[in-house]
Amino acid sequence: MTSTTPSLTEYKDNTKRPVAVFDSGVGGISVLREMVKIMPYEDFIFYGDSKNAPYGTKSEEEVRRLTISHVENFLSEGVKAVAIACNTATSAAVRKIRIMHPSLPVVGIEPAVKPAAERHPGGRVLVMATPMTIHGEKFKKLMGRFQNMAEIIPLPCAGLMEYVEQGKTESPELLEFLRQLLWEYIKNPVDAVVLGCTHYPFARPMIRKVLGPKPEIIDGSLGTAHELKRRMELSGLLRTESSKKGSVVFRDSMMSEEKIALMKKLFTMQIEEN
């Protein structure tokens, strides 16, 4: 992974080091966007491992190995914090990374089932996520914690992530895909929809078009951003003021100009909040 940032020894002030945000593709940009909003003076590196995507088809051991390798590379560049903006990589590796680097602020991501259940007690909450996330032990435990508060309905969404990776967020093909995927919940509306993959917020306008104005659509990006800010603040690494706004560097393991262009497009994309 090539670097355009200074090495660790070049930072005299630890707060001036960059923050790394990592995903197996471009979906983690939904998390990056929220981090930039609430931490505007930070410098960020976004790294998408599209060369090895999708992570959802790999073994847990392989995903853990890849994720740890990326974190070690980030640390060699002098990053001060890491956000694993990928559900699969979070499940496989975040606990191990925290053990390996106890002083490093690290956050992962999980479907926002808790806020959905708390906001809609007794209601119906649809959780859209990848098949691997839905069938994983971590999600089953998460669902179990809140199934007495609301009816939690898991929906595996095989193929949805790929529309975002291909930049087809406003395509007729995506709209038709979602109509078929969500047909049951058009007929029998839910109270809330949890976007349980970092790619899915970029499909939010189309999901809203299919499901109509009623359900609240929730994702975990902002919560993850606040958690990283909290951890950085506790470690004395947060930049609270600066003469200029921070920068964002986009990278991709395939070094594809098309993928970098898509990352920049998604970063600036206007998304209907609700």
Backbone bond lengths (Angstrom), bond angles and torsions (degrees), N, CA, C in turn:
res aa  C-N    CA-C-N  psi(-1)  N-CA   C-N-CA  omega(-1)  CA-C   N-CA-C  phi
1 M - - - 1.464 - - 1.514 108.92 -
2 T 1.335 117.84 115.22 1.449 120.99 -177.87 1.513 110.82 -74.15
3 S 1.331 115.82 154.21 1.459 120.47 -174.73 1.519 111.16 -121.21
4 T 1.327 115.93 140.81 1.455 121.16 171.63 1.522 109.38 -119.54
5 T 1.323 117.28 10.19 1.454 122.10 179.99 1.518 109.36 -110.61
6 P 1.332 118.04 156.39 1.457 120.65 -178.99 1.517 112.06 -64.03
7 S 1.315 116.37 156.24 1.461 120.59 176.20 1.516 109.46 -75.27
8 L 1.321 115.54 167.73 1.467 122.58 -176.45 1.524 111.77 -53.78
9 T 1.331 116.93 -41.89 1.466 120.38 -175.03 1.527 112.68 -69.26
10 E 1.330 117.80 -15.31 1.458 120.85 -178.37 1.526 113.15 -84.42
11 Y 1.337 117.60 -8.34 1.459 121.11 -179.91 1.516 110.13 -93.54
12 K 1.337 116.54 113.70 1.462 120.57 176.78 1.529 110.59 -87.74
13 D 1.315 116.39 -25.84 1.463 122.51 178.46 1.530 107.66 -115.10
14 N 1.328 117.04 113.27 1.468 120.80 -176.05 1.527 113.05 -59.27
15 T 1.337 116.95 -29.09 1.465 118.79 -178.27 1.527 111.46 -68.17
16 K 1.323 117.85 -17.98 1.466 120.80 -177.43 1.529 113.10 -87.92
17 R 1.324 117.45 -0.83 1.457 119.56 176.21 1.536 110.01 -69.51
18 P 1.329 117.90 154.77 1.469 120.35 178.38 1.524 112.52 -78.82
19 V 1.319 114.85 166.33 1.464 123.92 174.88 1.527 107.72 -108.81
20 A 1.326 116.99 132.88 1.468 121.15 179.07 1.529 110.07 -97.71
21 V 1.323 115.37 133.26 1.464 122.61 174.44 1.523 106.86 -120.98
22 F 1.321 116.73 124.60 1.459 121.34 -170.70 1.521 111.86 -124.76
23 D 1.339 115.60 140.59 1.466 121.49 173.40 1.521 107.95 -147.92
24 S 1.330 115.46 163.21 1.455 119.90 176.72 1.530 111.42 -74.37
25 G 1.330 117.12 -12.14 1.451 122.05 179.35 1.513 110.08 -152.71
26 V 1.336 117.01 -138.11 1.463 121.14 -176.29 1.526 113.19 -98.55
27 G 1.337 118.09 -8.56 1.457 121.01 -174.13 1.512 114.29 -59.42
28 G 1.334 117.27 -34.29 1.460 121.19 -177.71 1.515 113.72 -62.69
29 I 1.315 116.93 -10.17 1.466 119.60 176.45 1.527 110.45 -63.77
30 S 1.331 117.98 -25.63 1.473 120.26 175.44 1.531 110.62 -62.83
31 V 1.321 116.92 -32.84 1.467 121.76 176.74 1.527 109.80 -77.93
32 L 1.322 116.18 -43.73 1.470 121.01 178.11 1.521 111.22 -54.79
33 R 1.333 117.39 -42.83 1.466 121.51 -178.68 1.531 111.27 -56.83
34 E 1.341 116.18 -43.20 1.460 120.05 -179.10 1.526 110.96 -70.00
35 M 1.330 116.91 -36.33 1.465 120.38 178.97 1.520 111.56 -64.82
36 V 1.323 116.11 -41.01 1.462 120.41 178.86 1.527 110.51 -64.49
37 K 1.337 117.14 -36.30 1.467 120.93 179.79 1.522 111.66 -64.00
38 I 1.339 116.99 -44.33 1.467 118.93 -173.66 1.529 113.02 -94.63
39 M 1.341 116.84 -11.07 1.475 120.67 176.06 1.530 108.48 -131.88
40 P 1.327 117.05 67.00 1.473 121.10 -170.48 1.521 115.38 -67.81
41 Y 1.338 117.60 -16.08 1.458 119.31 -177.06 1.527 113.08 -95.88
42 E 1.324 116.32 -0.51 1.464 119.96 -179.35 1.533 110.68 -83.55
43 D 1.331 115.33 150.97 1.460 122.11 170.03 1.528 108.07 -95.41
44 F 1.324 117.28 132.98 1.465 121.93 -177.06 1.525 111.05 -120.72
45 I 1.331 114.61 145.70 1.463 122.44 168.20 1.517 106.19 -116.23
46 F 1.329 117.37 121.61 1.460 120.09 173.17 1.522 108.45 -103.63
47 Y 1.340 115.54 128.03 1.465 120.88 -178.07 1.521 110.15 -125.44
48 G 1.333 115.77 119.41 1.453 120.82 176.23 1.521 110.52 -107.99
49 D 1.324 115.79 125.61 1.468 120.03 -177.74 1.529 110.75 -92.53
50 S 1.332 116.53 60.18 1.462 119.90 -176.24 1.526 112.20 -66.91
51 K 1.312 117.38 -20.98 1.472 120.64 177.66 1.520 111.06 -60.95
52 N 1.327 116.77 -34.46 1.463 121.82 -177.53 1.523 113.40 -107.11
53 A 1.332 116.91 5.88 1.469 120.37 179.60 1.541 110.00 -76.20
54 P 1.345 116.67 152.68 1.465 127.05 -1.76 1.530 111.96 -85.13
55 Y 1.320 115.90 147.34 1.469 120.18 177.30 1.522 111.14 -73.26
56 G 1.335 116.27 -24.75 1.465 120.32 -174.76 1.517 114.84 -63.91
57 T 1.321 117.65 -17.05 1.466 120.18 179.51 1.524 112.48 -98.07
58 K 1.343 116.74 -1.32 1.460 120.53 -178.02 1.529 111.03 -95.37
59 S 1.324 115.92 164.75 1.465 120.12 176.35 1.525 109.49 -72.47
60 E 1.315 115.73 157.88 1.463 120.29 178.85 1.526 110.82 -59.91
61 E 1.329 116.92 -37.96 1.461 121.11 -179.73 1.526 111.24 -63.60
62 E 1.338 116.92 -40.92 1.457 120.69 179.78 1.521 111.30 -67.83
63 V 1.327 116.83 -42.01 1.466 120.54 178.14 1.521 110.23 -63.60
64 R 1.328 116.63 -40.93 1.473 120.55 178.62 1.526 110.03 -62.34
65 R 1.326 116.58 -44.45 1.467 120.59 -178.88 1.524 110.94 -61.86
66 L 1.330 116.57 -46.37 1.461 120.83 179.75 1.527 111.49 -61.70
67 T 1.324 116.09 -45.82 1.459 120.65 -176.33 1.523 111.10 -64.92
68 I 1.324 117.08 -44.65 1.461 120.43 178.60 1.530 110.38 -62.44
69 S 1.327 116.87 -39.80 1.474 120.97 178.33 1.531 111.17 -60.95
70 H 1.326 116.45 -43.15 1.465 119.54 178.70 1.528 110.80 -63.69
71 V 1.321 117.14 -43.26 1.464 120.57 -179.45 1.529 110.39 -62.77
72 E 1.325 117.48 -41.13 1.468 120.39 178.14 1.531 110.25 -62.20
73 N 1.332 117.02 -39.58 1.468 120.08 177.12 1.525 111.34 -63.92
74 F 1.330 116.12 -42.29 1.466 119.88 178.05 1.534 110.63 -60.02
75 L 1.316 115.87 -44.30 1.454 120.09 -178.06 1.524 111.66 -64.84
76 S 1.317 116.90 -35.00 1.467 119.65 178.53 1.530 111.36 -66.15
77 E 1.333 116.12 -21.42 1.465 121.38 176.83 1.522 112.53 -88.11
78 G 1.312 116.96 -9.66 1.455 120.33 177.05 1.506 115.99 95.03
79 V 1.344 118.36 21.65 1.469 118.31 177.97 1.523 110.03 -66.85
80 K 1.320 116.06 152.57 1.468 120.12 -176.81 1.518 112.67 -103.29
81 A 1.336 117.96 -11.77 1.463 121.85 -179.19 1.525 108.38 -160.03
82 V 1.336 115.34 156.89 1.465 120.54 -177.82 1.524 109.78 -135.02
83 A 1.326 115.94 133.14 1.459 121.84 171.61 1.522 108.46 -113.45
84 I 1.333 116.53 120.87 1.462 121.56 176.35 1.522 106.54 -92.94
85 A 1.339 115.74 95.04 1.459 121.45 -172.41 1.527 110.96 -91.45
86 C 1.320 115.50 50.60 1.463 122.69 -177.15 1.520 107.46 -149.19
87 N 1.329 117.49 122.59 1.462 120.75 -178.25 1.524 112.08 -60.43
88 T 1.332 117.06 -43.36 1.466 120.86 -177.01 1.521 110.86 -64.55
89 A 1.336 116.55 -45.94 1.463 120.66 179.74 1.524 111.41 -67.27
90 T 1.330 116.77 -35.57 1.472 120.39 176.82 1.522 110.11 -60.63
91 S 1.323 116.02 -50.32 1.472 120.18 -178.55 1.517 111.72 -60.39
92 A 1.340 116.28 -38.62 1.459 120.36 -174.22 1.523 113.60 -79.45
93 A 1.346 117.41 -32.11 1.462 117.35 -164.08 1.521 117.69 -133.32
94 V 1.331 120.13 -16.96 1.465 118.34 -170.02 1.527 112.57 -62.92
95 R 1.319 117.80 -37.69 1.463 120.15 179.99 1.531 111.09 -64.47
96 K 1.336 115.74 -43.53 1.460 121.20 179.70 1.528 111.00 -63.46
97 I 1.321 117.28 -41.52 1.468 121.22 -179.32 1.522 110.91 -65.23
98 R 1.327 116.93 -38.80 1.473 119.39 178.11 1.525 111.54 -65.39
99 I 1.320 117.12 -33.60 1.466 120.79 176.36 1.526 109.94 -69.58
100 M 1.322 116.65 -42.16 1.466 121.61 -178.81 1.529 111.99 -68.09
101 H 1.346 116.89 -34.05 1.469 121.51 -174.93 1.529 109.62 -132.97
102 P 1.327 117.45 72.93 1.468 121.08 -173.03 1.529 114.64 -63.28
103 S 1.323 118.36 -22.22 1.466 119.90 -179.07 1.527 112.49 -93.85
104 L 1.322 117.32 -3.04 1.464 121.46 -178.19 1.530 110.42 -88.11
105 P 1.343 118.27 123.77 1.466 119.10 173.08 1.530 109.80 -66.63
106 V 1.336 116.42 116.09 1.462 122.62 -178.56 1.522 108.80 -130.25
107 V 1.325 116.82 133.20 1.463 120.23 172.86 1.515 108.91 -128.08
108 G 1.324 115.04 151.07 1.457 121.91 171.99 1.510 108.05 -117.82
109 I 1.307 116.68 -163.33 1.460 120.11 -179.15 1.519 109.79 -141.74
110 E 1.327 115.75 147.25 1.457 121.28 174.84 1.525 108.13 -143.89
111 P 1.334 117.75 157.30 1.474 119.75 -179.86 1.529 112.09 -55.86
112 A 1.334 116.54 139.88 1.470 122.31 -173.67 1.523 111.52 -80.48
113 V 1.325 116.00 56.97 1.465 121.44 -179.39 1.530 111.01 -69.48
114 K 1.317 116.90 -39.60 1.468 120.50 -177.67 1.526 112.79 -59.02
115 P 1.350 119.19 -55.69 1.475 117.28 179.63 1.514 113.21 -62.60
116 A 1.330 117.88 -32.56 1.471 120.56 179.20 1.527 110.56 -65.49
117 A 1.329 116.73 -45.37 1.469 120.86 -179.64 1.528 111.17 -67.51
118 E 1.337 116.32 -38.02 1.463 119.84 -179.83 1.531 111.96 -68.95
119 R 1.328 116.84 -33.88 1.465 119.92 -179.14 1.521 112.04 -81.42
120 H 1.340 117.07 -20.68 1.468 120.76 -176.53 1.533 110.57 -131.78
121 P 1.344 117.57 60.29 1.466 120.10 -179.79 1.527 110.84 -61.53
122 G 1.317 115.64 131.50 1.453 120.85 -178.49 1.516 113.71 79.55
123 G 1.333 116.72 -0.70 1.451 120.75 -177.99 1.523 112.75 -92.35
124 R 1.321 115.01 -175.80 1.462 121.67 178.73 1.523 108.51 -106.29
125 V 1.332 115.35 123.75 1.465 121.39 -176.64 1.526 108.59 -118.25
126 L 1.323 116.28 116.39 1.465 122.05 178.26 1.528 108.94 -92.06
127 V 1.329 116.66 126.14 1.465 121.31 179.10 1.521 108.68 -108.76
128 M 1.331 116.39 109.53 1.452 121.89 176.39 1.531 108.47 -91.35
129 A 1.329 116.86 124.47 1.466 120.28 -177.92 1.523 109.42 -156.35
130 T 1.315 116.31 170.47 1.463 120.07 176.76 1.525 109.35 -69.22
131 P 1.327 118.37 155.10 1.462 120.29 178.24 1.522 112.63 -55.69
132 M 1.346 117.49 -39.13 1.458 119.65 -179.36 1.526 111.51 -63.63
133 T 1.337 116.69 -41.33 1.468 120.02 177.72 1.524 110.46 -64.55
134 I 1.324 117.39 -47.01 1.467 122.01 -177.96 1.523 111.40 -59.55
135 H 1.327 117.54 -40.99 1.461 121.22 -175.50 1.522 113.13 -89.76
136 G 1.334 117.24 -2.95 1.458 121.03 -178.33 1.521 113.26 -75.35
137 E 1.315 116.05 153.54 1.469 122.17 -179.10 1.516 111.78 -63.70
138 K 1.341 116.45 -36.60 1.460 120.08 -178.36 1.526 111.11 -63.01
139 F 1.332 117.26 -42.87 1.464 120.33 179.74 1.523 110.95 -68.51
140 K 1.327 117.29 -38.91 1.461 120.09 178.97 1.529 110.98 -60.32
141 K 1.329 116.63 -39.61 1.469 120.49 177.52 1.527 110.41 -67.67
142 L 1.336 116.40 -40.97 1.462 120.84 178.77 1.524 110.34 -62.09
143 M 1.316 116.91 -45.45 1.456 121.44 179.26 1.523 111.12 -62.80
144 G 1.323 116.04 -39.45 1.454 120.84 -179.42 1.516 113.16 -62.76
145 R 1.333 116.49 -30.55 1.471 120.61 -178.58 1.523 112.34 -69.43
146 F 1.340 116.92 -25.11 1.471 119.35 -172.70 1.517 114.29 -122.82
147 Q 1.328 118.28 4.67 1.464 119.53 -176.28 1.523 112.61 -70.80
148 N 1.332 118.36 -16.46 1.462 120.78 174.93 1.524 111.98 -84.80
149 M 1.335 116.13 -13.72 1.463 120.96 -179.28 1.534 111.22 -90.62
150 A 1.341 116.01 -34.80 1.457 121.58 -179.72 1.518 108.38 -152.46
151 E 1.326 116.31 163.52 1.458 120.11 175.17 1.529 108.18 -81.41
152 I 1.321 116.38 110.80 1.463 121.74 -177.93 1.529 108.45 -95.06
153 I 1.328 116.29 121.12 1.471 121.98 -176.18 1.531 108.75 -114.45
154 P 1.332 118.77 104.09 1.467 120.00 178.98 1.520 111.46 -79.05
155 L 1.328 116.33 135.94 1.459 121.09 179.50 1.533 109.92 -129.65
156 P 1.339 118.64 105.88 1.468 120.62 175.67 1.532 109.53 -66.57
157 C 1.317 116.71 132.16 1.466 121.23 -174.83 1.526 110.97 -120.13
158 A 1.316 116.24 58.21 1.462 120.44 179.33 1.524 110.15 -57.83
159 G 1.316 116.36 127.38 1.456 121.10 177.43 1.515 115.46 100.72
160 L 1.340 118.20 -20.95 1.467 120.35 -176.94 1.529 111.45 -66.27
161 M 1.324 117.01 -42.46 1.456 121.40 -179.69 1.530 111.38 -56.00
162 E 1.330 116.07 -38.44 1.465 120.35 -175.44 1.535 112.90 -63.95
163 Y 1.332 116.88 -31.16 1.467 118.91 176.94 1.525 110.69 -62.24
164 V 1.333 116.41 -39.99 1.467 120.41 178.98 1.525 110.25 -69.52
165 E 1.333 117.01 -43.09 1.466 120.96 179.52 1.526 111.52 -60.65
166 Q 1.327 116.38 -28.94 1.463 120.73 179.80 1.535 112.47 -92.00
167 G 1.336 116.17 1.64 1.461 120.16 179.15 1.512 114.49 75.02
168 K 1.340 117.35 17.94 1.469 121.16 -176.43 1.526 111.71 -96.17
169 T 1.326 116.73 48.77 1.470 120.95 -174.53 1.523 113.39 -76.35
170 E 1.332 117.74 -16.03 1.462 120.76 -179.01 1.532 110.98 -123.07
171 S 1.310 116.21 21.28 1.466 119.92 -173.08 1.527 112.86 -85.14
172 P 1.340 117.58 151.43 1.464 121.48 173.19 1.533 111.41 -59.50
173 E 1.343 115.84 -31.21 1.474 119.61 179.65 1.528 111.35 -64.73
174 L 1.321 116.03 -40.75 1.466 119.30 178.04 1.523 110.44 -66.26
175 L 1.318 117.10 -41.47 1.460 120.49 179.96 1.525 110.81 -60.30
176 E 1.318 117.66 -44.46 1.464 121.50 179.27 1.525 110.74 -66.99
177 F 1.334 117.12 -39.70 1.472 121.73 177.25 1.530 110.11 -58.05
178 L 1.327 116.42 -46.03 1.470 121.01 -178.07 1.527 111.81 -69.59
179 R 1.310 117.36 -35.38 1.478 119.78 177.28 1.525 110.73 -61.41
180 Q 1.315 116.75 -41.82 1.459 120.23 178.24 1.528 111.24 -70.38
181 L 1.341 116.28 -42.49 1.464 121.19 -178.41 1.530 111.66 -64.17
182 L 1.319 116.55 -38.54 1.468 121.66 -171.56 1.529 113.61 -105.19
183 W 1.329 117.19 12.80 1.462 121.09 -175.67 1.527 112.13 -53.37
184 E 1.301 117.31 -44.27 1.464 121.69 -178.71 1.529 111.51 -59.39
185 Y 1.338 117.09 -33.83 1.465 121.02 -174.44 1.527 111.66 -93.75
186 I 1.329 115.90 -4.64 1.468 120.35 166.38 1.527 107.86 -77.60
187 K 1.333 115.97 -41.91 1.470 120.99 179.05 1.523 111.45 -73.16
188 N 1.333 116.94 -40.20 1.467 122.24 -178.03 1.530 108.52 -121.93
189 P 1.325 117.89 85.69 1.468 122.06 -171.81 1.532 113.58 -59.46
190 V 1.329 114.73 150.58 1.457 122.35 176.05 1.529 108.27 -107.23
191 D 1.334 115.66 167.36 1.468 120.61 -179.55 1.527 112.52 -87.96
192 A 1.330 115.67 -28.92 1.462 119.96 -178.89 1.522 109.84 -149.05
193 V 1.315 114.98 151.05 1.460 121.76 175.37 1.521 107.87 -123.90
194 V 1.328 116.54 123.47 1.461 121.77 176.72 1.529 108.44 -97.65
195 L 1.318 116.19 124.78 1.467 121.24 176.83 1.524 107.34 -89.35
196 G 1.328 115.52 97.61 1.465 121.47 -170.00 1.509 114.93 -91.99
197 C 1.323 117.49 24.87 1.468 122.80 175.02 1.520 106.31 -145.25
198 T 1.325 117.46 139.80 1.466 119.86 -175.68 1.528 112.79 -65.77
199 H 1.329 118.16 -17.10 1.467 120.74 175.67 1.529 111.81 -73.23
200 Y 1.319 116.88 -31.13 1.466 120.65 -166.97 1.524 115.66 -66.52
201 P 1.357 120.99 -29.32 1.468 118.10 176.97 1.524 113.78 -56.52
202 F 1.331 117.05 -25.77 1.459 119.29 178.75 1.529 112.23 -75.39
203 A 1.334 116.29 -13.48 1.465 121.56 174.23 1.534 111.10 -98.93
204 R 1.322 117.70 4.00 1.466 122.26 -176.15 1.534 113.05 -54.72
205 P 1.346 119.78 -46.78 1.469 118.39 -179.85 1.524 113.20 -58.84
206 M 1.320 116.73 -37.70 1.465 120.15 179.41 1.529 110.98 -72.75
207 I 1.320 116.81 -37.24 1.469 120.54 176.66 1.530 109.55 -63.04
208 R 1.333 116.29 -41.32 1.466 120.90 177.75 1.526 110.41 -63.26
209 K 1.317 116.41 -40.72 1.465 120.58 -179.93 1.529 110.87 -62.32
210 V 1.330 116.34 -37.40 1.460 121.13 -178.12 1.521 111.73 -76.62
211 L 1.326 117.69 -43.56 1.464 121.30 -173.16 1.531 113.68 -91.02
212 G 1.321 117.00 -12.80 1.451 118.94 179.13 1.521 112.24 85.16
213 P 1.336 116.79 -173.60 1.466 121.26 -170.30 1.525 115.73 -80.48
214 K 1.336 118.01 -12.25 1.466 118.71 -170.02 1.523 115.99 -71.38
215 P 1.330 120.50 -58.40 1.469 116.87 -169.02 1.527 112.68 -69.35
216 E 1.321 115.37 141.04 1.459 119.69 170.59 1.523 107.77 -73.67
217 I 1.313 117.02 134.28 1.466 121.48 179.05 1.519 108.11 -106.90
218 I 1.342 115.42 122.50 1.467 121.23 -171.59 1.524 110.01 -125.78
219 D 1.332 116.66 137.74 1.461 119.25 169.72 1.527 109.02 -133.34
220 G 1.320 116.39 167.33 1.467 121.06 -172.81 1.512 114.96 -92.86
221 S 1.335 118.04 9.25 1.467 120.33 -173.84 1.525 112.88 -62.45
222 L 1.321 116.89 -48.75 1.465 119.75 -177.45 1.522 110.97 -65.87
223 G 1.342 117.36 -40.82 1.462 120.51 178.01 1.517 111.99 -61.37
224 T 1.333 116.81 -39.62 1.458 121.13 177.82 1.525 110.53 -65.38
225 A 1.334 116.36 -41.31 1.466 120.85 178.85 1.521 111.01 -62.02
226 H 1.327 117.52 -43.82 1.467 121.16 179.26 1.537 111.22 -65.01
227 E 1.334 116.23 -36.81 1.467 119.43 179.73 1.528 110.50 -66.98
228 L 1.331 118.14 -40.41 1.462 119.49 177.65 1.529 110.31 -65.47
229 K 1.321 116.71 -42.25 1.469 120.13 177.97 1.525 110.70 -59.29
230 R 1.327 116.26 -42.10 1.470 120.41 179.44 1.526 110.98 -62.13
231 R 1.330 116.19 -45.23 1.468 119.99 -178.91 1.531 111.70 -66.51
232 M 1.315 116.79 -38.65 1.464 120.27 177.98 1.524 111.09 -66.54
233 E 1.320 115.82 -38.66 1.467 120.79 179.18 1.526 110.45 -63.84
234 L 1.329 115.94 -43.85 1.467 120.68 178.74 1.526 111.87 -62.40
235 S 1.336 116.35 -31.42 1.466 121.06 -179.47 1.525 112.62 -88.58
236 G 1.334 117.20 1.28 1.462 120.72 -179.97 1.517 113.13 69.82
237 L 1.336 117.40 28.34 1.466 121.30 -175.29 1.523 113.95 -111.07
238 L 1.320 117.74 0.55 1.458 121.08 -176.07 1.527 111.03 -81.27
239 R 1.317 116.11 132.97 1.461 120.98 174.47 1.522 107.72 -88.32
240 T 1.318 117.04 110.91 1.465 120.50 -175.16 1.517 112.50 -93.40
241 E 1.342 117.39 -18.76 1.457 119.17 177.99 1.525 109.21 -153.08
242 S 1.299 115.19 153.54 1.460 120.28 -179.22 1.521 108.01 -162.09
243 S 1.312 116.57 160.81 1.459 120.17 178.28 1.529 111.43 -76.17
244 K 1.349 116.18 -13.65 1.461 119.49 179.81 1.522 110.22 -148.92
245 K 1.329 114.91 160.68 1.458 120.60 177.16 1.529 109.66 -68.89
246 G 1.331 115.53 156.78 1.452 120.31 179.98 1.525 111.97 -73.77
247 S 1.327 115.20 174.55 1.461 121.39 -178.68 1.526 110.22 -113.15
248 V 1.331 115.80 163.15 1.461 121.86 175.09 1.527 107.99 -129.71
249 V 1.330 116.48 127.11 1.464 122.41 176.18 1.523 107.82 -112.02
250 F 1.324 117.37 129.41 1.463 122.24 179.21 1.523 109.81 -104.23
251 R 1.345 115.05 135.08 1.463 120.63 177.97 1.522 109.83 -137.26
252 D 1.322 114.31 156.73 1.457 120.65 178.89 1.521 108.30 -143.86
253 S 1.332 117.18 139.60 1.463 120.74 -175.81 1.528 112.96 -66.27
254 M 1.326 117.43 -20.02 1.464 120.36 177.10 1.527 111.90 -89.22
255 M 1.353 115.21 -5.80 1.472 121.31 -177.56 1.524 110.79 51.92
256 S 1.335 114.74 42.42 1.460 122.12 -177.41 1.527 110.53 -91.82
257 E 1.326 116.63 124.98 1.461 120.36 177.87 1.529 110.95 -64.91
258 E 1.321 116.70 -34.81 1.464 120.44 179.00 1.527 111.01 -64.74
259 K 1.346 116.07 -41.10 1.466 119.87 -179.72 1.536 110.73 -67.87
260 I 1.326 117.11 -40.30 1.470 120.40 177.49 1.532 109.77 -62.90
261 A 1.326 116.92 -40.56 1.464 120.68 178.32 1.523 110.94 -62.65
262 L 1.342 117.07 -39.57 1.466 121.00 177.67 1.525 110.50 -65.52
263 M 1.338 116.89 -42.06 1.468 120.29 177.79 1.525 110.97 -56.77
264 K 1.323 116.49 -46.16 1.467 120.67 -178.99 1.531 110.98 -65.81
265 K 1.330 116.26 -37.25 1.466 120.10 177.84 1.525 110.90 -63.92
266 L 1.337 116.99 -46.05 1.466 120.85 -179.80 1.522 111.38 -66.20
267 F 1.316 116.70 -34.40 1.466 121.14 -179.21 1.527 111.32 -63.17
268 T 1.324 117.30 -33.79 1.462 121.47 -177.43 1.525 113.24 -101.80
269 M 1.329 116.94 0.43 1.471 121.81 -176.80 1.530 111.37 -64.96
270 Q 1.333 116.41 135.92 1.458 121.84 175.13 1.533 108.08 -81.91
271 I 1.335 116.69 123.30 1.465 121.44 -179.05 1.526 109.59 -120.37
272 E 1.315 116.05 127.47 1.470 121.34 175.39 1.520 108.78 -60.78
273 E 1.332 116.33 125.93 1.462 120.48 -176.29 1.521 111.77 -74.45
274 N 1.317 117.69 -42.62 1.470 120.58 177.08 1.512 111.73 -162.23
